[in-house]
Amino acid sequence: MVATVAGGTAIWFVLFLVQLPFYGWLDDNGHVWWLWTCLFGTALGLFGIWYAKGWEAAVRRKAASRP
C-alpha cells in the first residue's frame, strides 16, 4: 500500500514540476489552480505515506500478537 501511495505522490509532484515553468501562462489564462492542485495532491500524498506506514505497522503488530 505504501508503494502505491508513494507512486501517486510522485506523479503529483512531477506534474507540479512540469507546470512550474508555465506559471505565467497559467496565471494569464486563469488556470493557476492546476499548479496548486498538484502541490496540494503532493502534500496529501505525503500525509498518505505517513498514514499507510502506520497502518501497515499496526497490521503487522496485530498479526504478530496472535498465537
TATA-V548042 format. One record per residue. N is the residue number from 0. SS is DSSP state (hx for helix, st for strand, lp for the rest). OMEGA is omega in radians with two decimals (* if undefined). Layout:
BEGIN
<<N,SS,OMEGA> <N,SS,OMEGA>>
END
This chain:
BEGIN
<<0,lp,-3.13> <1,hx,-3.13> <2,hx,3.12> <3,hx,3.13> <4,hx,3.12> <5,hx,3.10> <6,hx,3.09> <7,hx,3.11> <8,hx,3.12> <9,hx,3.11> <10,hx,3.11> <11,hx,-3.11> <12,hx,3.11> <13,hx,3.09> <14,hx,3.07> <15,hx,-3.12> <16,hx,-3.14> <17,hx,-3.10> <18,hx,-3.06> <19,hx,3.12> <20,lp,-3.11> <21,lp,-3.09> <22,hx,-3.14> <23,hx,3.13> <24,hx,3.13> <25,hx,3.14> <26,hx,-3.13> <27,hx,-3.05> <28,lp,3.08> <29,lp,-3.12> <30,lp,-3.11> <31,hx,3.12> <32,hx,3.07> <33,hx,-3.14> <34,hx,-3.09> <35,hx,3.06> <36,hx,3.11> <37,hx,3.12> <38,hx,3.12> <39,hx,3.06> <40,hx,3.08> <41,hx,-3.14> <42,hx,3.10> <43,hx,3.09> <44,hx,3.09> <45,hx,3.04> <46,hx,3.14> <47,hx,3.09> <48,hx,3.13> <49,hx,-3.12> <50,hx,-3.12> <51,hx,3.09> <52,hx,3.11> <53,hx,3.14> <54,hx,3.13> <55,hx,3.10> <56,hx,3.12> <57,hx,3.11> <58,hx,3.11> <59,hx,3.12> <60,hx,-3.14> <61,hx,3.13> <62,hx,-3.13> <63,hx,-3.10> <64,hx,3.12> <65,lp,-3.14> <66,lp,*>>
END
